[in-house]
């Protein structure tokens, strides 16, 4: 799955691979961002590897703190 965000401040892309139930790989790129800490979010994508996508968004989001980057 590939998702992109383009707004007044950001231009980024995220790729998430899964086997139908578990995230197997992630990748991302920040092409434009407002703060020098924003590119650190790309490295945080690796934390999603191994997440069970069948549990839904709330279960996955609960594993991570907001504003971690």
C-alpha positions as CSV (number, residue, x, y, z in Angstrom):
1,X,0.0,0.0,0.0
2,X,1.3,3.4,-0.9
3,X,0.0,6.6,0.8
4,X,1.1,10.2,0.2
5,X,0.5,13.4,2.0
6,X,0.8,16.7,0.3
7,X,-0.3,19.9,2.1
8,X,1.0,23.4,2.8
9,X,3.8,22.1,5.0
10,X,4.5,18.5,4.0
11,X,5.2,16.3,1.0
12,X,5.8,12.8,2.0
13,X,5.2,9.2,0.9
14,X,4.8,6.0,2.9
15,X,4.9,2.4,1.6
16,X,3.6,-0.5,3.7
17,X,3.9,-4.1,2.6
18,X,1.9,-6.8,4.3
19,X,1.1,-10.5,3.8
20,X,-2.6,-10.0,4.5
21,X,-2.3,-10.0,8.2
22,X,1.1,-8.7,9.3
23,X,3.2,-5.7,8.2
24,X,6.3,-7.2,6.5
25,X,8.1,-4.0,5.5
26,X,7.9,-0.2,5.5
27,X,9.6,2.6,3.6
28,X,9.1,6.4,3.4
29,X,10.4,9.6,2.1
30,X,10.0,13.2,3.2
31,X,10.3,15.6,0.3
32,X,9.2,18.7,2.1
33,X,8.7,19.3,5.8
34,X,8.3,22.2,8.3
35,X,10.7,21.1,11.0
36,X,14.1,19.6,11.1
37,X,12.8,16.7,13.3
38,X,10.1,15.6,10.7
39,X,12.5,13.3,8.7
40,X,12.9,11.3,11.9
41,X,9.4,10.0,11.3
42,X,10.6,7.9,8.4
43,X,12.9,5.8,10.7
44,X,9.9,5.3,13.1
45,X,8.0,3.5,10.3
46,X,10.1,0.4,11.1
47,X,8.2,0.0,14.3
48,X,5.1,-1.0,12.3
49,X,6.9,-4.2,11.0
50,X,5.3,-7.1,12.7
51,X,2.0,-5.3,13.5
52,X,-1.1,-7.4,13.0
53,X,-3.2,-5.4,10.5
54,X,-6.3,-7.5,11.2
55,X,-6.6,-5.9,14.7
56,X,-7.6,-2.5,13.2
57,X,-6.2,1.0,13.3
58,X,-6.9,1.6,17.0
59,X,-5.0,-1.5,18.2
60,X,-2.0,-0.5,16.0
61,X,-2.1,3.2,17.0
62,X,-2.2,2.2,20.7
63,X,1.3,0.8,20.4
64,X,2.8,4.2,19.6
65,X,2.8,7.6,21.3
66,X,1.6,10.7,19.5
67,X,4.2,13.2,18.4
68,X,7.0,10.6,18.7
69,X,9.0,12.3,15.9
